[in-house]
C-alpha cells in the first residue's frame, strides 16, 4: 500500500540546529504567526521553505506559512516546475503575477545597474501580497555569506557600517525576518544538491534580457572573502561574532561617543 504522506526533504542536523538557534535567539517565528516566504526557486529560498515545513511539524507552537513566487510578467515565464515541487512536498504556494518587466522598460536605463532595481520591485510585490492576504511576517532567504558580503560592500563602496538585520519592522506594519541569517551559503547549496533539487538561478531574472551592467562589486567582494577564508578558515565565524560584539564608542560618530563631563 502506498504511503499517503508527502515526501520529506533530507536536512542535516547541523543546518537544523543553526536554523533553530537563530529562530530562538531572535524570536523570529512564534505562536499564531502567519509567515509569507519569498520563493524564487533558488537554493536559499528552497531550503527556507523546507526548514519551515520541518519546523511546523516539530515546533511546540503553531504557525502558518505560505511560499510566494513573484512572476515578472515576461513572455514564456514558467513557474510550473516550482509549483509542482511545492505540491509534491505539501508546501502551500502561490504565484503572484505582476507587470514588473513591462514597467522596467520605461524606468530602468540602458547600461545601468539592475540588481537593486529588480530586487526592490520584487520585494515590493512580495510586501503587497503579504498585506493583501493578512500575513504578519515576511521571510527572506538571506544567509550569513550575504550579510558579510553586504557589510564589506557597504563599508568599501558606501562608507557605512551596515549589514542585514535578522528581524525588522517594515513601514507597512509587518515584520521582515531572515531565518537563514546564521547559515552558510555552502550549507544551503549542499542541501539542494543532496536532495537532487533543480534550482532556478540568474537565468530567470529579467535583467538577462536587457543591456545592463553585470554587478561586479558583489562578485569581487565574494571572491575577496573566499580568498581570505582560504587563508583563515575561522573568518566567517569571527565576523559573525563581531556582529554580536559592537563597541559603538570606538568609532568616529560623535552621537555614539561615551564621554564623561569634565
Secondary structure, 3 states (H helix, E strand, C coil): CCCCCCCCCCCCHHHHHHHHHHHHHHCCCCCCCEEEEECCCCHHHHHHHHHHHHHHHHCCCCCEEEEEEEECCCCCCCCHHHHHHHHHCCCCEEEEECCHHHHHHHHCCCCCECHHHHHHHHHHHHHHHHHHCCCCEEECCCCHHHHHHHHHHHHHHHCCCCCCCCEEECCCCCEEECCCCCCCHHHHHHHHHHHCCCCCCHHHCHHHHCCCECCHHHHHHHHHHHHHHHHCCCHHHHHHHHHCCCCHHHCCCHHHCCCCCC
